[in-house]
Amino acid sequence: MSVAEGSEVGAIVGPYRVLRPIASGGMGRVYLARHVELGRLAALKFLSRTLVGSARARAQFTFEARATASLSHPNVITVYDVGEHGGRPYVALEYVHGRTLHQLLRADPPTIGRAAQLAEGIARAIAAAHDVGLLHRDLKPSNVVVGHDDRVRVLDFGIARLVEEDGPVAPDDLTRFDLRPSAISRSPDASIAGTPAYMAPEQWEGRDARGTDSWAIGLVLYEMLARKQPLAGLDPVALMARLDGEQPFPPLPSRVPPELSALVLRCLSRDPGARPSAAEIATELARLAPTLATREPYRGLAAYERRDADVFRGREREIDELVARVEREPLTRVVGPAGVGKTSLVRAGLVPRLEATQRWHVLVVEPGPSPFASIARAIADASEGRDDRDLEARLRASPGALGLALGRLATALRKRVLLVIDPLDDPSSERDETRLLGAALARAVGDPAEPVRIVVVARDETITGDPSTATTRVRPLAGAALHEAITRSLDRAEAEDATIVDVLVEETSAAASSASLPIVSLVLQRLWERREGTSLTRADYDAIGGAVGALAAHAEAWVARLSDADLGLARAVLRRTADAGTIARERLVAGLGDAASALVERLVDERILARDGETITLAHPGLVRAWPRLAEWIATQPDVHRTVLAAAERWARSGRARALLLTRAELDELAAAGGAPPAWPEDARALVRASEDALRARRVITIAIGVSIAIVILAVALTR
């Protein structure tokens, strides 16, 4: 079977079956695949079909594979295999279930300590590359993956370069190059290569050195600490002008410790020789680690994890109840609307509480595209390295295999075992896998006397199955409970003005119930970032615009990073939602294409929208006035559009009553505004069509009546 562009899914490539595409880039596409005998997942990277005929592209592709394979290091992606299929080279890489650092920065910006930890892993990977004479030359957040095991992997050595003592080694010469430690020196014939916003000054002159990668490490660390890329959006001329300026980078926020700021500035020195080596960066970050261990107590819109247990507040009663339920019940479901705090309750509440007793071993599994592979990997990791290659296949083939595997693990560890599946409704999971997983979970436990427990986390609307299963429903905090939660969270800081808590509770009371707690956490995080010492001030609260202002700033920053296509889609979705107030999810995405549903999910995850069952609202109604972009989008919509959209909602709820059709004046006004936009919901477009049909029918009847009257008059006249 030839692997043609777009037809790879289902193909057998060497020992792998291709499952689905997961990424694409300038050199080719990457697919998720499974080894047909071992069951192991892999990422298959194919050279683009358009580049197959290029000897240079083939050499570069092969160079990347061999260069990566030469690095046996825990912070570098692993190469499993290389080959050719259908005339196209491919490389099989370790599949890491996680996110790129670029995605992490957008969704869950790391704390100072976490940023330093991630940068240390990156630096150790680059140091390992330098040890074998390899420069990366294109280090950036999208070339770094952070796995769910919390380990950093550096990938994409596509434009890397090897050097010997006497000069550069071209990719074509790689096969004869002995990958031994060698000096990395300036090369006169190095070409200009890299991603402009992350390129060191010398790269613009066609030069590079060991310090070139140190510059990129420093810039990535700067981006994590400042939560923005200081050179993003600049064209090459403006970028080079900035780098030639006196102070190309704004100072890091005052919350960043001086020693860490100094390290970043050393990495960003204009002189490559003045920059610390990658190994020195890793050593310095490891030395600073204890002083950076003080945790930022607020996670913003991100969920609290195991490592945040010491700063997780406000759910003490629910944690006590959930612990007691898990002790009693073999299977527990933790459910609630999106954003209400289910993951935080389980991961930062339940799990640390159980682990602290020393009687439990907890496996937290995010199902991902292959839930059984994820579970098998977690069990193998807990089994002190004992590799059971057939476990994944057995879990998939037999619903009872999961219970047996967990029972054996409990016996081996001499502890009770808790398996947490979070989220059960993982959108990346294959449908058949999800069905099989549900059957396996139902069969895995049953007898409360057994040392195995399972907790599944899911949204309300996805829960099906045995209604007798123990269920913990996580409800939004509001009123006095929210006030108490905020007050408890201030044990790491102090409110200079006690009214901050009162005002914050009042402002968030207008938010969608599932969004109130995340908005509170976002506001407290923003205040913490602006603090002097440990004091949170009313002046800072007013400066960020309060709860609504903080949410609007977050929404603007997120939307500003969207592609043009997604931005247009976001405009349609948010305008529809603002116009309707509350809208059924199905109607919200009607007519907007296949990508609309995924975008709505992202907007809910970012707490810009909120979901209650199958209805969608703005996370806070105040966004309409506090978010200038949204206000502009609404203002540029003709009044008649809002009129018709509201009428369509009423018409649909009435069962499409004829009495609620649009008037001739409304249809004329709509026509003057350009007619019904193609992106409108089907109900709105159906209302317009029905109203136009009714108007035409009335015109026909009027004409018929007029003709009839004229005939009668003529007949009377002729008889006289």
CORSUL-V941634 format. One record per helix or strand. SS is the DSSP state (helix for helix, strand for strand). FROM is the first residue (numbers start at 1). LEN is the number of residues. If there is no record, write none. Layout:
ss={SS	SS}
from={FROM	FROM}
len={LEN	LEN}
This chain:
ss={strand	strand	strand	strand	helix	helix	strand	strand	strand	strand	helix	helix	strand	helix	strand	strand	strand	strand	helix	helix	helix	helix	helix	helix	helix	helix	helix	helix	strand	helix	strand	helix	helix	helix	strand	helix	strand	helix	strand	helix	strand	helix	strand	helix	strand	strand	helix	helix	helix	strand	helix	helix	strand	strand	strand	helix	helix	helix	helix	helix	helix}
from={12	16	28	41	49	55	76	79	88	98	101	112	134	141	144	152	161	167	171	196	201	210	236	258	272	278	306	316	331	342	360	371	391	401	416	431	452	460	470	479	494	499	511	513	532	535	538	546	564	582	585	595	609	615	620	623	628	639	658	664	682}
len={2	9	8	7	3	15	1	7	7	3	7	20	2	3	4	3	4	3	6	3	5	17	9	10	3	15	6	13	6	14	6	12	7	13	7	14	8	3	4	11	2	10	1	18	1	2	6	14	17	3	5	11	4	4	1	4	8	15	3	9	38}
